[in-house]
Amino acid sequence: MAQQAQKLEFEGSQGAHLAARLDLPAGPIRAFALFAHCFTCSKDIAAARHIAGALSAEGVAVLRFDFTGLGGSGGDFSSTGFSSNVEDLKVAADFLRKNYEAPQLLIGHSLGGAAVLSVAKDIPEVRAVVTIGAPSEAGHVVHNFAHAIDDIKEQGALEVDLAGRPFTIRREFLADLERQAVLSHTAELGKALLVMHAPLDETVGIDNASEIFLAAKHPKSFVSLDKADHLLSRSQDAEYAAKVIAGWSSGYLDPIVEPAASAKGDGVEVIETGQGKFQALVASGHHRLIADEPESYGGFDSGPSPYGYLSAALGACTVMTLRMYADRKGLDIDRIGTTVLHDKVHAAECEDCSEEQKTRGGKIDRFERLITLEGDLDAATRTRLLEIADKCPVHRTLESGAAVVTREVET
């Protein structure tokens, strides 16, 4: 099954709303991770997307968010600094702790790597930390605008060009960088550390990785990213890094306890995430799904709607029923597909509805299945398969109705 990505939002350290995404595994959740992006980047940079996707495939849910003033987050970038980024990470960890589970894994890319080294000791649940192309000093980022440093100090603030975009850098930003002691935090980390760096990184030299590695105490590991660039812009480099992270961290991560209903294997549990008006987390066995409403209805559109899931149930049941019949009869069908359309129509105007349905009055839910049958089949067999589709259990449930019993459970 495909992984699910939730669109989230929470209040940052400076009061601004921070835009975030939570990449959830399709199967069991082994642990939660928090990802910190690079300087002036965003949560949606290619490296972040690839790493979050690959980690979620390995059972690790990854929260990535835009720091204050960047990407989709609110706030003024010019009023932020390395310290505020660290505080935003603390807030993000607390958000996970309150709404899901506290992060056991921190991953930081470039300056985000320096940030996770600085914040790890303040998040007690963290067991392992990963840096990717991280500088050993937060002040390393000033090389991006070295020509303007004197003017910034003299004028108090100056707009500079970074990666083709204008950013206002203030004198306070430089002073904040000078106060940081990344290597001291690394020496006091008290967590397992994986340092990942590309020997040919032209943005942050490999010597930074050496200094971080030497400052850290065991357990620690170093992995060379071979010919990758600083941003891990090639998908194969990002995917390799993610698989290494997942494998390396597995020895340090505690499993997440499954919800009671899922642990028993009976029932589907649905609970609000606290994000937006409608978003809900669906737990079915060890599977995790997101339900939501479209943006036009006031939702995030981060998952199918309830009727979307109902349509999916009908479509899945249809395909499975037809496959069982085809295999039993030895039919030569390469692939079976079903598209389900749902609408609410006036019962009296429903041409395909039964007379009983037409006389009900008001509106009626109308599901239409468009079935594709790929294979060498004659007309009679295709007609018979359409008849078999009507025998799908979900189809019968929808047509005959079902008893829904509701009661409150004491908490």
Buried (B, 14 or more C-beta within 10 A) or exposed (E): EEBBBBBBBBEBBBEBBBBBBBBBBBBBBBBBBBBBBBBBBBBBBBBBBBBBBBBBBBBBBBBBBBBBBBBBBBBEBBBBBBBBBBBBBEBBBEBBBEBBBBBBBBBBBBBBBBBBBBBBBEBEBBBBBBBBBBBBBBBBBBEBBEEBBEBBEEEEEBEBEEEEEEBBBBBBBBEBBEEBEBBEBBBBBEBBBBBBBBEBBEBBBBEBBBBBBEBBEEEBBBBBBEEBBBBBEBBEBBBBBBBBBBEBBBEBBEEBEBBEBBEEEEEEBBEEBBBBEBBBBBBBBBBBBBBBBEEEEEBBBBBBBEBBBBBBBBBBBBBBBBBEBBEEEEBEBEEBEBEBEBEEBEBBEBEEBEEEBBEEEEBBEBBEBEBEBEEEBEEEBEEBBEEBBEEBEBBEEBEEEEEEEEEEEEE
